[in-house]
Amino acid sequence: MVEAERMRVSVIGTGYLGATTAACLAELGFEVIGLDVDEAKIDLLRSGKVPFYEPGLDELLTESLQTGRLHFTTDFAEVAEFADLHLICVGTPQRDESGAADLKYVNAAIDSLAPHLTRPTVVVGRSTVPVGTAATLAARLAALAPIGEEAELGWSPEFLREGFGVEDTLRPNRIVIGTDSPRVEKAVRALWQQQVDEGVPFLVTDLQTAELVKVSANAFLATKISFINAMAEVSEVAGADVIQLAEALSYDDRIGGKFLGPGLGFGGGCLPKDIRAFMARADELGVEPALSFLREVDAINQRRRARTTDIARQLIGGNFAGRTVTVLGAAFKPNSDDIRDSPALDVASTIASLGAHVTVYDPAALERAREAHPELNYATSMLDAARGADVVLLLTEWAEFREANPEELATVVAQKRIVDGRNALDPTYWRASGWTYRALGRQ
Ligand SMILES: NC(=O)c1ccc[n+]([C@@H]2O[C@H](COP(=O)([O-])OP(=O)(O)OC[C@H]3O[C@@H](n4cnc5c(N)ncnc54)[C@H](O)[C@@H]3O)[C@@H](O)[C@H]2O)c1
């Protein structure tokens, strides 16, 4: 733990980002209060239960609660009284068909907090917002706070990855703070002093650049995934193998191998909505052509879902009606129970809508999936899910599925047919066990 000055910190919005942030900051030694408008979520957190799946967070939350450094509330007056630094971590979902970000939660958080700010205070946004939002919120904060301009707002985008949230928060790869206020910069520096001392880059920018860092990082990552998936489309018709192609590309360190895995593509609560919100904002700013390539990035990504469905349909003879289909995976990625814009569930519900009896299994996301997609069937183990299947689709690359034993699975299915939507299995091994194996981007 650092010996630096200890601020009292509030974390407003305790979802994936906020709950992880609150527990990690308490672990680092800060006095932390987490606030959410969702009382059920706050009750769970108070009782030491994380309302979602994030490896390592349960233990950290329990430890932090025991130290007495971490509390939860639903009362804005209490957090205003308690903390000197407020971190805004509320959601910024996609608004509608326009793709623009819905800012009602960030606006509401500022509107609820500001009237209680009667002493000089720093508010730092961590949610992902369209460029230009923070400047508007800074003015809104100063106008509504009794302390006026002494309630200052900066923006510090968050780069944590679900599934690695604790690790990424305790050891971020960079810290960016958008502000021109020495007080805001000092507060954020104090928050991450230990990390900065350990060599984590600390970048101070203007508000707009800080906002852009996050959305452009996500746009780049989405583009890289869709790039290799476009190569998968070409490979399929040209008779090439996209896995070998990706490996050969990865040895060029200007390209690198990360985010170059061909498959069903990206989903989740960040990349899809962030690239759409980025395009919508570019449109508003009159620079729509600059980001028009992201439309294609999004389209390539959606096409992978359709292609996966097509491959499965071909495998069972052209018609899903009355067939039994197993989907392995519901979360948008492994080590998470987040099903927001999950490619796996999208494909599963498309196949169900075409008349198949679809059974889904996921190690962590079953409950959420069941709630969101009651039209699907669910099983509590891979083998149960695969019983009687005419085709099995692997759509989220959990280790449990990567390590599946083809001979064991063969004992329960009706037909040994598998679509490897994540290129997670060894085709030679599965074919040797008598399976018909199909994957995206390969022959
Ligand atoms: N999930 C991630 O891995 C991740 C990573 C980086 C950035 N982000 C960004 O962080 C933000 C939050 O994402 P998330 O995944 O944690 O979302 P989430 O939906 O899991 O959590 C948002 C929380 O905010 C709460 N909330 C809504 N309005 C509120 C208000 N007025 N006051 C207090 N709480 C309120 C909700 O009840 C919810 O618990 C988004 O902008 C997202 O793009 C997320």
The ligand as a Gaussian input file, in Angstrom:
#p B3LYP/6-31G(d) Opt

LIG

0 1
 N      -17.855000      -3.286000     -18.571000
 C      -16.627000      -2.975000     -18.953000
 O      -15.753000      -3.836000     -19.082000
 C      -16.257000      -1.546000     -19.245000
 C      -14.918000      -1.230000     -19.513000
 C      -14.583000       0.085000     -19.769000
 C      -15.563000       1.047000     -19.799000
 N      -16.860000       0.712000     -19.580000
 C      -17.858000       1.773000     -19.610000
 O      -18.257000       2.007000     -18.264000
 C      -19.631000       2.374000     -18.208000
 C      -20.365000       1.415000     -17.302000
 O      -20.318000       0.121000     -17.883000
 P      -20.763000      -1.190000     -17.097000
 O      -20.428000      -2.320000     -17.960000
 O      -20.232000      -1.130000     -15.699000
 O      -22.364000      -0.965000     -17.053000
 P      -23.411000      -1.640000     -16.079000
 O      -24.724000      -1.515000     -16.767000
 O      -22.926000      -2.956000     -15.605000
 O      -23.427000      -0.674000     -14.795000
 C      -23.954000       0.605000     -14.781000
 C      -24.529000       0.859000     -13.375000
 O      -24.907000       2.226000     -13.267000
 C      -26.069000       2.270000     -12.447000
 N      -26.741000       3.570000     -12.623000
 C      -27.534000       3.976000     -13.646000
 N      -27.936000       5.248000     -13.423000
 C      -27.374000       5.638000     -12.267000
 C      -27.403000       6.857000     -11.540000
 N      -28.073000       7.919000     -11.971000
 N      -26.716000       6.923000     -10.391000
 C      -26.026000       5.842000      -9.935000
 N      -25.965000       4.667000     -10.588000
 C      -26.641000       4.574000     -11.736000
 C      -26.866000       1.073000     -12.908000
 O      -27.863000       0.706000     -11.973000
 C      -25.776000       0.031000     -13.080000
 O      -25.567000      -0.706000     -11.896000
 C      -20.108000       2.367000     -19.656000
 O      -19.974000       3.666000     -20.173000
 C      -19.148000       1.430000     -20.330000
 O      -19.045000       1.687000     -21.718000
 C      -17.221000      -0.555000     -19.270000

